[in-house]
Amino acid sequence: MPNPDAPTKESAKESAGRPAGEHSGGSAARTLLRLWPYVRPVRTRLFSAAFVAVLASCTGLVFPLVLKWLVDGPVADRDLGGVWLGALLLLLLGIAEALLFGLRRWLVARPLASVEAAMRADLYRHLQRLPVAFHDRWASGQLLSRGTTDLMLLRMFLAFPLTFLVVNGATIVVGMVILVAQDWALGLLLLTPLLPLVIFCAYFEGRYQAVARRAQDQVGDLTTVVEESVLGIRIIKGFGRHRSQARAFHDLSHTLRGTELAKARLLAAIYAVIVALPEVAIGAALVLGTVQVADGDLSTGTLVAFLSTALALRWPVESIGFLLAMSQESATATERYFEVMDAVPESSVASVASVTKPPVMPGSVEAGLRFHGVRFRYPDAPGDAPPALDRIDLHIRTGETLALVGATGSGKTTLTALVPRLHEVSEGRITLDGADIAEMDREHLRTLVAVAFEEPTLFSASVGENVLMGAGEAAGQAELARALEVAQADFAHALPQGTDTQVGEQGLSLSGGQRQRLALARAVVARPRFLVLDDPLSALDVHTEALVEAALRRVLRDTTALVVAHRPSTVLLADRVALLSGGRITAVGTHQELLRENAEYAWLMSGAEPASGEEEPGTDTWYAKDEADPGSAEGEAAR
C-alpha cells in the first residue's frame, strides 16, 4: 500500500489542493504506476484477463486467413463442401472469440471491485489520520470527488483502457505482421501513417492532460457548492438567497461545461486524425491491390484477406484516441488521489515518558495540566504575523477547574485545541501529570482528555451512539444514563424511540441547546481524567444552564478541567480564572480577585459596551494604556 510517510505536496492550495487545471507535469504512465501496490494482489487475474483478451483479439485475425482459403480454394474450385467447411470454421471462430471476451470480463469484475474498495478504505482511513490543519485548507467537495468520481474513473481504467491498450497494441503488431507477410508492398503502405500518429498522440497527451485535470478540479468545486447548499439550506431559505446560490451553481456549471467542450474538441481532433490517416492508407492499398490483381501479380483471395485484415485493425487503431483520453483522465484522477494520500498524517509516537517515568503523585508540582512556554502559530499564517498564542505558562492542578476568559479572537479555542493535539505546539510543551503530550500516543492521549466544543457536532446515528462515541466499547446503558443526567439531557428518553432515536444529519432535528447538551454528555460519559470544555453552555437558557451547572460541579470535582467561559455563571464553576488577552495569559486568580484587580476582566464580565472612541478591552492598545497608567481615570472608571 502507499507509503503514509511520503512528503506532503507543497502545491496543496486552500480550495482544492492545486489550482484548477494545474498538474504535476509528470507522464501519465509514471503517474499510473503508483496504482501498482493496489493492483499487485490481483495481478494474476488481471494478467490472465489481458492474455485472454489478446487471444480473443488475435482469434479475430484468423477470419481473413480463412476467407483467403475460401476464396482461392473452395469458391474458385466451386467446391460446395469446402464452402460449408469454411462457414463452419468462421462460426466456431466467432463463438470462441465471444467466449474469450466473456471470460475476460468475468476475470476482471471481482478483483477490480476489490481494488476500488481498498483504495476508498485507505483514503477514508488516511483522512481520519490527517491533522486538522489539512482539513482546514481543503474543501470537503474536493475530498468527496476524490473518493467517488476519481476512484470510479480508476476502476473503469483498470477494467477497460488499461487492458485494451495492451490488447489493441498486440493486435496491431500481429495484424501488421500478417499484412506484410501477405504482401510486403501493401503492408508497408499501411504502415506509413504510423509516425504521424505517434507524433500527434504525443502532442495530444499533454494538451488533454491539462484540460482533464481542470475538469476534475471543477467537479470538486461543484460538489463543494452542492454540499454547502444542502447543509446550509436553512440559511439560504432564511435569508432568501436561493437565487444567488443558484447563480453560483450556474456559473460553476457553465465553467465546467466549457471545459468539457474543450475536451470534446480535443477528442474530435484526435479522432479525425486517427480515423483519416488509416482510411487514406487503406484506400491507397485497395487501389494498388486491385491493379496487382488485374496484372496477375496478386490473387483475389490474398487481396480479400489483406483488406479484411486491414479493416479488422480499424477498431484497434481508431480506439487509440479515446483509450488515450481515458488514460489521461485516469492519470489525473490518480494524481488527485495521491495528493491526499501523500499528505503527512498525524504521527503516532509511543510515549517513552509514560513508560520510563514513574507516575506523578497528586501533590507534586508536576501533577495536573501544565503549559510550559507554549507558543503556537498556524501553519498557513504569514511569516511576519504574530503567533496566535505566545509564551503561555499555566498550571491547572489535579482536581482543579480553571476557567479561561478572553475577548473574541484572543485565542481561547486555539489553546483548548492544543491539549488533545488537534494542533501541535510551535514551541514549548504541554504536560499531563508530568508526561509531555508530544511523546504520547495520540489514541492514548485522547482517552485521557475529553473535549466538548462550542459548536456541537452530531452524526447521523442514534442519540445513544452519539453520546457513547466519547467512551470505550465497554460502555453501556448505565454510563449513557449517567452522562445524560449530568448534561441535563433527559429529553432523550422522551424522543420517539428514546435513546435509539436517529438524530439526522448533523443533529439538525434537535434544537441548538439539545445538541449542546448531548455533546457535553459525550464529553463526560467516560469519566475522563482531564476535561476541556469550550463554552459548553452557550446555547442553554438560564434555567437549564443552572441545572447543568449543578450537575457539572459533581463531575468537575473528580477531574482536572479547563473551561472556556464567557458568562459569570460559567466562571463560577471554576476554582481559578485565567485571562487570555492577545494570545497571552495576562492575569490568573479567583473570580473575585480579578474583578477587583483587572479592568479588562471586569469589563468582559460586565458585558458593557466601550465608550465612543475608546479602544475595546483586549486589544494591544487598550491593554498597553491600562498597564502604563493603572491609576488613570480611564482605568479607575473601568474598575
N, C-alpha and C positions, 0 to 999 in steps of 0.2 A: 504494500500500500504506500501512498505518497508519504514522503518524509515530513512529519509535523514540525521539524526544526528548521525547515528551509527558510531563507531570509524573506522578510516582508517585501512586497512590491513597493518601491518608493514612489511609484507613479499613482498610487491609490489617491483618488480625489474625494471630496466631501460627498458628491452626489452619486457617483457611480463607480468608484474605483479608478476609472480613467475618464477623460473627456470622451464624449460620444464620437465615435469614428476613429479614435486613436488606437493603434495596436502596436504590439511589441516589435514588429518588423521581421520576426523570425519566419523561416519557411514553414509551410503548412505541414510538411512531413515531419519536421523536427518537433513541432508542437503536438501533433497527433501521437508521436511516440511516447508521450507522457501517459497515455492510456494503457500502456503495456502492463503495468502492475495489476490493473483490474482485469485485463484480458488473459493474463498468464494462467489463472486457474481453469479457464475454459478453452485454452488454446487447442487442445486435442480435437474437440468437436468443431471449432471454427476452422482449423486446418483441414479436417475431414470434409466439412461443408464446401470449402473452397476447391478441394480436389474433385469432389463430386460435381460441382458446378462446371469446372474446366472440362471434365469428362463429358458432361451433358452438352456443353457448347461444341466441343470437338466432334461429338456424335453428329451434330447438325452439319458439319463439314463433309461428312461421308455421303450425304444426299447427292451433291453434284457428281461424285465419282460413280455412284450407282446410275445416275442419269446418263453419264458418258457411256457406260457399258450398255445401257438400254438402247441409246440412240445408235451407237456404232455397231451393236450386235443384234439383238432380237428385232428391233424396229427395222433396221436396214435389211435384215435377212427375212423379215415377215414371219418371225418365229413367235406364234401366239403363246406357247408355253413359257418361253423366255420372258415375254412381256408380263405374264401373270406372276412369274417368279420375282421379277424386278419390282412389281407393285407390292408384293408381299414383303420384300426386303425394306422398301420405303415405309410401309405400315409398321413393321417391327421397330425400325429405327425411330419413328415418331413416338411410339409407345415408350421405348427405352429412354428417350430424351425427356419426356414428360415425367416419368417415374424418377429419374435422376434429379430433376429440378424440384420435385415434391420432396424427395429425401433431403435435399439441401435446406429447404425451408424448415423441415422438422428438426434438423440438426442444430439450427441457429436459434430457434424460438426460445427454448428454455434458458440456455446459457446467457443470452443477451438480456433477458428479463432479470437474471441474477446479477449481471454486471451493472445494469441501471439501478437496481435496488441497493447494491453495495455502495455505489457512488453516492446515491442520495443519503444513505445512512451515514456514510463518512462525512458528508457535507453537514448534515444536521448535528452530528456529534462534535464536529470541529467548530461550528457556530456557537455551541454551548461553552466551548473552552476558550473562545476568543475574548479578549478584555473588553470592558465596557467602552473604552475609548474607540475601539474598532466599530462597534455598533453605533456610536455617536456620529461617526463620519459617514457611514454607508446608509443609503436609502433602503428601506425594507423591500420596496418593489424590485430593486436591483438584485437583492439576495433571493427573493422569491423566483424571479425569472431564471436565475442560475440553477435553482433546484427543480425547476419544472420544464420550461421551454428548452433550455440548453441541454439538459440531460435527455430529453426526448429526441433532440437532434442527434446526439451522440449514439443513442440506441439505433436510430434509423441508419446512421452512417455505418455502424458495425454490421448491421443486418444486410444492407444493400450496396452502397457505393464502395465500401472497402473491398467486399468480395468481388464485385463486378469490375472494379478497376484491374484486379488481378486476372479475373476470368476473361474479360474482354481483351486485355493485353495479350494473354496467352493465345486467345482465339485469333487475334490479328496476326501474331507471329506464325502460328501454324497455317493459317489461311494463305499468308504471303508465300510461305514455303511451297504450298500446293500449287499456287498460281505460277510461281517461277518454274516449278518442275514441269508443269503442263506446257508452258511456252515462255521462255525467258524474256523475249522482247515485249510481249504484252504485260508480263509481270513487272518488269522494270518501269513500264509506262504507268502502271497503277501506283508505283512507289514514289513517283515524282512529287505528289502533294505532301509527302511526309515532313520534309524540312520546313516548309512554310507553316504547317500546322503546329509543329513543335515551337517555333518562334512566337506564333500568335498566342498559343496557350500559355507560354511563359509570361507574356505581357498581360494577358487576361488575368492571371493568377493574382498579381499584385493589385490591380485595379479592383477586382471583385472582393478581395480580402478586406480592403478598407471600407467598401460600401457595406459588406455583410456585417462587419463589426459595428458600424454606425447604426445599422438597422436593429441589431440585437440590443445595443445600449438604449435605443429609443423605445424598444419594447419594455425594457426595465423601467424607464421613466414613466411610460404609460401605465404600467402595473402599479407604480407608486401612487399616481394620481387616483386611480380607481380604488386602491386600498384606503387611502386617506379620505376619499369621498364617502366610502361606505362606513368607515369608523367614525367620521365626523358628521354624519347625516343630520344629527340633532342641531349642530351649529349651523350647517348650511341652510336647513329649513328655518331655524330660529331667526336668522339674520336675512333670510330671503336671498341667499347668494347662489341659488341653483343656476342662474343664467351665467354668472361669472365662472363658476366651476365647469359648466358645460362648454364655455368658450375656451377655457384652459385645456379641457379634454379634446375639443375640436382642433385646437392649434397643434397639440402634440400628435393627434391622429393624422392631421394634414401633413405634418413634417414626416411622420413615418411612411405615409402614402407616397410622398415624393421620393423617399429613399428606396422604397420597394420598386417604384417605377424606374429609378436609376439602375437597380439590379436587373429589372426586366430588359432594359435597353442593352445592358452589357451582355445578358444571355442571348438576346436576339442577334447581336453582332457575332458572338462566337458560333451560334447555330448556323448563321448564314455562311460563315467561312467554312465551318466543318462540313456542312452539307454540300456546299457548292463545289469545293475543290475535288472531293472524291467523285461527285457526279460528272464533272467535266472529264476526269480521268477515265471513268467507266465508258462515257460516250466515245472518247477517242479510241479506247481499246475495242469497242464494238465496231467502229468503222474499220480499224486496222485488221481486226479479226475477220470481218466479212470479206475484205479484199483478199486475205490469205486463203480463206475457204474457196473463194471464186478462182484463185490461182492454183488451187490444189495443194497448197503448202500446209493446210491445217484441216483436220477432219471436222465434220459438223458436230460430232459428239464432244470433241475437245473444246470447241467454241461454246457449246451449251454448258459444259461443265465449268469452263472458265468464267463465263458470265454468271452462272448460278453461284459459284463460289464468291465472286466479287459482290453480288447482291446480298449474299449471306453475311458478308463483312460490313454491309452498310450500317446495321444496327450497332455493332461494337464500336465503329468509328463515330457515328453520329451521337452515341450516348456519352462520348468523352466530355462534351460540353456540360451537360447537367450533372454528370458524375464529378467533374472538377468543381462545379458550383457548390454541390452538396458537400464536397470535401472541404472547400474553403469555409463554408458556414460551420461545419463541424470543427474545423481548426479554431475559429474564433470562439465557438462555444467551449472548446477545451481550454483555451486561453482564459476565458472569463471564469470558468470553473476553478482553475488553479490559481487565479488571482486571489480567491478567497482561501483556498487550501494552503497557499504559501504564506498567508498571514501568520505571524508567530503567535501561538496560543499562550494563555497564562501558564507560567511554569508551575510545576507541582513539586516543590522542593521538600524533601523529607526533613523533618525537624530534628536537626542534630542536637540543638539545645535541649529540646524536650526529652531527648533520650539520655544525654550525658549529664545534664544538670539535675540536682535533687530538687524536689518540689519546693516552692517558696512558701514559707509559713505565713498564715494570715496576718500576723502582726508585723511582718517585715516591711521595710521601706519600699521593697520592690513589688510587694503584693498589689493586686488590682490592675487597673488600666493606666498606662503611662505613655505620654507623648514626650519624646526627648529631642528637642531642637528640630521639630518636623517642619520641613518646607515642601510645598507642592506647587508645581507649575503644570498646566495642561499641555500634553504633547504637541498640540497644534497651535499653541499660543505664540504670538510674535516674540522674537528673541529679546526685544527691548521692553516687553511688557512686564510689569511687576508680578511676582508669584501670587497665586490665589491664596496661599497660606504661607506665612513667614515666621520662622522661629517660634513654633508652638511648643511650649513647655507646660504640661498639665498632668496632674496625678489624681486619678479617681480611686480612692482606697477601696479595699474589699468590702462589699456590702453597702457602699455609699452610692447615692444617686446625685449626679451633677447635672444641673440644668445649663444648657448652652443658649445664650441670648445674644442677639445682634440684629442690626438693621438688615433689610433686604439686600442681598448681594455681598454680605460680609464674609461668606464662605462657610456657613454652618453646615449645609448639606454636603459640601465637599469634604469637610472634616469628618463627618459621620461615615462617608463612603470609604474612607481610608482604613477604618477598623476592620471590616470584613475583606479588605483588599480588593474592593471593586476598582480602586485606583491604587497605584503604587506610589509611595512617597518619593519625592525627588532627592531629599536629603533628610538626615536624621533617622529615627527609628521609633517604632511603637511596640510596647511590650505588654503581654498579658501574664501577670504573676511572674515577671522577670524574663519570660521567653519572648524573643524577638519574633513578631508575626511574620517577618520576611523569611524566616528559617522554618516556618511551619508548613506542613502540607495544607493546601487550601481547603480540602474537604474536612480535615480535622479542625482547622480554624473555624470553619463555618458551622461546625457542630457546637463550638463553644460560644459563638456570638450569634445572637438572633437580631433581626432588623425589622423595623416597620417604617415604611416610607410615607411621606406626606401624601403622595398620590398613590392610593391603594390600587394594586393590580390583582384582578381575579381572573381565573381561567375558565374556559368552557367546560366546567365539571360541576360536581355536586358541592354543596356547602361544606360537607364533611371532608371531602377530598381537598378542597382549597385550604381548609384550616390545618388538616393533618400533614399538609405539604411541609410544614415547619417542624415536624417531628420525625423520628425514625420509623422504620417499618413496623416496629413492635407496638407503636402507639395504637390505642383503640378507643372505644366509646367513652371510657372513664376520663381519659385525657381530653377528649373532644369536649365533653360536658363541662369539665373544669375550665378550659380555655374560653368557652362561650360565656360562662358565668363571669369570669374575670373581665372580659371585654363588654359585658352587658349586652351580649348578642343573643339573648334568649328568644328573640324574634324568629330565629332559625327554626325553632321547634314548631312554630305556628305556620310555617310555609306549607304548601300543598302536600309535599312528600317529606316534610320535616328536613332533617339534615341531608337527606338524599335528593333534595330538590336541585335541579340543574339551574345554575345562576345565569347562564347565557354568556355570550361573548363579552369579555371584559367586565362581567357582572353588571351590565347596564340595566338589567331587570330590577336591581336594587337601588335604593337611594344612596346618596354620597355618604351619609352617616353610617348606613348599614354596611357598606363596603369597607369603610374605615375601621369599623368595629371587628369585622371578620379578619382584616389584615392584622389588627392588634392581637386577636385571638391566635392567629398563625404564629406571631412572634413569641407568645408566651407559652404555647402548648407544650414545648419540650423542656420547660423549666431551665432555661439557659443560664450559664454562669455569668455571661456578660450580655447586656441588653442595650441596643442602640435604637432609640425611637426618634424619628424626625417629625416633630409636631404631630403626634398621633391622634390628637383630639380636635383638630381644627374644624372638622365638619359636623361636630356634635352640638346639639342645643345645650343650654346651660344645665337643664335638669339631668339629661343623660350624661353630660360631662361630669357632673358631681357624683353620679353613681359609679361611673367608670373609674374616676379618681379614687373613690373609696376602696373599690376592689383592687385597683392597681397598687395601692400602698402596701397591701399584703404581699403582692408579688415582688415589689421592689425591695422589701426587707431581706429577701433571700437571694438577691442578685446584685451585681455591680452594673450600674446603669448610667448611660449618657443620653440625656433627653433634650432635644431641641425644643425650645418653648418660645411662644410669642405672647402668651397671656399670663397674668399674675396667678390665676388659678392653677395652671400647669407648673409654674415655677415653684409654687408652694409644696409640690410633691418632692422637691429636691432638698438634700441636706445642704448643698452649697450651689453657688451660681458662678459661671464664668462668662464674662462679657467679651465677645469677639467683635473687633472693630477693624475694618480694613485689612482683614487677613491675619490679625494678631490678637492674642489674648491680652487685653488691657487692664482687666480687673478680675479678681476672684474673691469671693466672700459669701456670706449669707445674704439672703434677700434683703433683710432689714439693713445690714451694713452697707450694701451697695445703694440702697435707696437714700441713705443718709450721706454717703461719701462720693457718689459718682453721678454727675449731672446727666451724662448720656444714658445711663441705665434708668435713672428716674424718668427721663423723657420717654424712653421706649416703653416703660411700664405704664406711664400715664396715658399714652395714646394721643397726646396733644399734637396739634399741627405747629410747625415752626412759624415764627412771626414773619411777616412780609419782608423780603430782602435778607433774611437770616439763613445761614447755611444749615442744612439738615444734619442733625447729630449722626455721627458715624462716618462722616466724610473727613478726609485728612485735614482740610482747612479748619473745620469746626473744632475737631479734637485738638489740633495744634494750638488754636486760640485759647481753648479752655486750659490746656496744660501750661501755656505760657503765663497765664494770669488766673490762677484758681480762685483768687478773691475778687475777680472783676464783677461788675454789676450784672453782666450777662450770665456769668457762672452762678452767682447767687440767685438770680431770677429762675434759672433752670432748676436749681436745687429746691 
